[in-house]
Amino acid sequence: MRWAKLCLASSLFLLVGLGVRGAAQTQLPPESTLGGVYTADQAKRGEESYMNICVGCHAAGTYVGPTFMSKWEGKPLSDLFELMSEKMPKDDPGSLELKEYAQIVAYILRQNKMPDGKTELAPDVEVLKKIKFAVPKTLAEYHAEGTRRWQ
């Protein structure tokens, strides 16, 4: 009887130990722009800001397509957010509210055919560092389609 309890305890210890080890090794992939990281309403507000503020220097469609995608693929979304919030608009860098920059990023994601979701993109660099800019297709497929997709 004592031997059976010892075997049972050892087996449980081993199973729990392997389960914890397995759980520690199983890491969820970081969120990506393919996971619906912004809302449709947020992108709409971003479009309004883009057309009122950004379009003077950046024609509509500037941040769309294969060239843009290849530049940002795999990078954290915080890189794009920080670039915009620190350097734009050109005549008054950093003058927008952080939520406005997040809205413009959401608009850019929508323009690049990234799916929307149920939660707004946070205007927080630490949160955005965890979201990778992902490309839904290979860049070769984008180049093969040409620019007509983006017009």
Buried (B, 14 or more C-beta within 10 A) or exposed (E): EEEEEEEEEEEEEEEEEEEEEEEEEEEEEEBBBBBBBBBBEBBBBBBBBBEEBBEEEBEEEBBBBBBBBEEBEEEBBBBBBBEBBEEBBEEEEEEBEBBBBBBBBBBBBBBBBBBBBEEBBBBEBEBBBBBBBBBBEEEEEBEEEEEEBBE
